[in-house]
Structures are given as structure tokens and as C-alpha cells.
């Protein structure tokens, strides 16, 4: 008879990164769609490495990026709350390794393993705060400051662990979609950030900590 004393301690990292019992691990190339808006919501995803964008498309075909995710982020978690279909499309922004966990499996582990339940709830709280910050950003910040914030988020500034200052190649069109502005405005601000020494930009983007200082301490400019 196996008692609680004999059980191996639950390993959150192993659960999230190893394929077994309703869990798979897959590699995605840059630009590859992970799931599409309207697909059946039957699993939760966890990013081991890489970056993912979540976007929604209107009936008129207009696309809006609603979230940018990176290492250690979950997405597709709406199925845990009973959402039957995906409300957004998930696309790999860079080459990524992503775990997929079946809804039934993750619900079982949330119920049976307090360590994982705490970890997952912590993620949901952080995501809620991120959504609030994104809303404030869109309502009150200039497109220049929104672009700076996007670059910092892509470089993992503000998250646990070391930031990733050198970003993979991301087009100005994609940055414009993330910020909610035009490509020409993104080009103007990227050149300005480079002149000020806040970034290095030559196809690939290197984000300096001084960009974070600008976002935290400078007053936003009023756009004409």
C-alpha cells in the first residue's frame, strides 16, 4: 500500500515540460499557427522557450494583437473556465517549444496537487494585472511609450530571471500591430530610440535598460 509518505513530491517543472499522460511537447517555427480563433478549446499551453502572440480577427478581417507571451507563460487557459472555443489565434513569434496539456489532465492536477494549483493561480493573477496594464497603456499612453513598453515586454524586462536584450528579427509591421499604430510611426520611434542610445537596431533589436528608465521616469509626449 502506497501512503502519502511514500509519494514522490510533485515536480511542477517536470509536469509542464515532459510529454506524458495527456501532455505533449511540440516545436513551432516562426509564424506557425498553434491554434486558430474558433477552434475547440480542449487544452492549455505552456511556453518552454520562445514567444507567442495572441490575436483576434473581426468579421471584416481586421486583426488586433491582444497579448504577447514568452517563456513560462500559459495560454489557452480559458478552457479551464468552461470556454468551448478559442476566442483568439495563437501564433509563434519566434521558434518555440510549447507544451500542450489536455483540459482533463490539468483540471485533475489543479485539484490534486496544491503546489501546481498555487503556481497556476499565480499565473492567472499576473495575467489579470497584465491585461489591466495593457488597457491603461492603450487608453493613456502615447504610441511612442507603447512601443517602448512592447520592446521591454519582448525582452522580458520586469520578469523573473535575466532579460533577453537581443530580440529575434521582428518586422515593423508586427510591432505596429502590437502597438496599435502605423508602420511609419514605428519606424520614426525606432530611429529615435536608436539615436538616444536606448536600443541598437539593425534588423535584430538590442534593448538597453535605459529604455526601461525612460518608460518609468519620463513624462509621455503629447502626439500631434
Secondary structure, DSSP 8 states (H G I E B T S, - for coil): ---TTTS----HHHHHHS--SSEEEEEE-TT-EEE-TTSB--EEEEEEES-EEEEEE-TTS-EEEEEEE-TT-EE-GGGGGT--B-SSEEEESSSEEEEEEEHHHHHHHHHH-HHHHHHHHHHHHHHHHHHHHHHHHHHHS-HHHHHHHHHHHHTTTTSSS----EE----HHHHHHHHTS-HHHHHHHHHHHHHTTSEEESSSEEE-HHHHHHHHHS------
